[in-house]
Amino acid sequence: MQGTLDLLILKTLQRGSMPDWAISQPVQKYSKEVLTVKQGSRYTSLHRMEGQGFIKTFWGISENNRRAKFYELTKKGRKQFETVEAGWLQFAKAIQLVLESLWKSC
């Protein structure tokens, strides 16, 4: 579903601000490595959402004492997450209903 990466990034940033490279780690961990976020896709999504005002950036020091660009969810981003999450959950439920109905008819 379109916007899934944005949804996952927005959810991850609800945990707090973090450097760009750390954003994909929870997605991979909690999906048991089924979902991976490639660097190019992550940067494209982050850049787009920053332009839309869903996230903001600042420079800070990472856990390994290096200067890094951090990303943080804005109030607008929190609202966007709620909207996108509701749509995604509705979509997932519809797919589940179709699969269950087709399974029963086989």
N, C-alpha and C positions, 0 to 999 in steps of 0.2 A: 504494500500500500504506500502510495506517495506520502512523503512526510514522516515516515517511520524513523529515519535517522534523526531528524529534528526532534521528534518526540523523545527519543532515547537520550539525546544530548540535554534537552531541557530538564528531563527527569534527573539525570545525573547531576546537573548543576543545582538542583534543589538541595543537595547535600552541602553546598557551599562553593565558594570560588576555588578554582583549581587551574593549574597550567594545562595548556592544550594537550600535551602528550598523555596526561593522566585521565582525560575524559573518557577515552575508549576502554580503559582498564576494567571498570565495573561492568560494562556491557559484555565484554568477553568473559569475565569471571562468572557473572550470574547466569549467563546463557550456557555455561559449561563449554565455552570455546566454540559454540555453534555460530554465534554472531561475532564477526570481526569488523572493526571500523578502520578502513584504510585511511592513511594520512591525507591523501588528496580529497577524499570524500568529506572527511572531518573538517578540513580547512575551508572547503567550499561551503559547507553547511554553517560553520561558525561565522564566516564572513557575511553570508546572506542574512543570518539572524541578527548579527550586529547592526547591519544596515537597516533592518526592520525595527530595531530598538528592543529586541527581546533579550539581548545580552549586552553587557558592557565589558570593556577590557581595561586592565591596568598592568603596569610592570611591577614585579615583585621578585623575591628570592625563593627559589624552589627548595625542596627537601634536601637536595644535594648541593646547596649553596651556590646555585647558578642563577643568573638573571633570567627570568622567564616571563612570558606574557600570560597573564591569568585572565580567566573568563568568569563572569558572574551573571547570574540571572537578575533581570530587572522586574519591576512590578508588572510591566506589560508582558514580559516573558512568562511570569507565573500564570497570568490570565490566559495567555496563548496555550500554555501546557494543558490547562484544564479543558479548554475547547478542543484541542487536538486529541487529548486522551479520551474524551467522551466519544468523539467520532470514531477513533480507532477501536474502542471497546464495542461500540455498536456494530462496526464492520466485522470484528472477530466473532461476535455472537451470531451474526447472520451466516457467516461461513460455517460455523459449528452446526447451526440448525440445518443447513443444506446437507452437510456431510452426514449428520445423523439420520435425516429423512431418506437420503439416498441409500445409506447402509441398510435401513429397515426394508427398503423396497427391493433389495437384491436377493 
